[in-house]
Amino acid sequence: MVGAVCASAVPVPHRRGRPRSAAADRAILDATRSALVEVGWSRLTMSQVASRAGVAKTTLYRRWAGKSELVVDAVAVLFDELELPDRGSLRADVEGVIVSFAALLERPEAKTSLMAVIAESTYDEALRARVREAIVERQKRLVLDGRRRAQRRGELPADAPDSAEPEAIVDLIFDVIAGAVVHRSLVSGGPVDAGWVRGFTTLLLEGLGRASAQP
């Protein structure tokens, strides 16, 4: 009896499913972007992605509830490639990240995927929230890192203790830089060349008067 009680008291190990494969995830996200470039949002299906990635459709649905979530994550991993190496000054850091961001947007899979999710999110609030969470909030790390680095160099003033203002400033900086580069690259279609990058960075760091005075 005692043995039976003791045996019943021993926890039974929880049987878990097969662990996720990083290689399968990469294949699925790569397949999502390539299919989106070829067939567009409206014709993209989970079955197509599964076939291209060489996985079962059930594998996709174990990871993503549907197409919207899948495409957002496929875009997000591209933006996660962006980095902010220390180039020695705030100006150089800003110019560097602008050039890197613009180069990313030149890639067909990034351009097509981003424009697709932005268009769909205009009337899908859940998708818009996922874009904010998976892309926007994650990429604010670049602004945070660059701002802290500039503060350590003495190029920007330190934050006041217990101030809520830095969060609002980070949001504003991100919106200004991301909005300008996305508009230039994907809407107006103008080149993000050295002159534009230099002028925009001057406007951002020194104000309208100084930017207007540039030759």
Secondary structure, 3 states (H helix, E strand, C coil): CHHHHHHHHCCCCCCCCCCCCHHHHHHHHHHHHHHHHHHCCCCCCHHHHHHHHCCCHHHHHHHCCCHHHHHHHHHHHHHCCCCCCCCCCHHHHHHHHHHHHHHHHHCHHHHHHHHHHHHHHCCCHHHHHHHHHHHHHHHHHHHHHHHHHHHHHCCCCCCCCCCCHHHHHHHHHHHHHHHHHHHHHHHHCCCCCHHHHHHHHHHHHHCHHHHHCCC
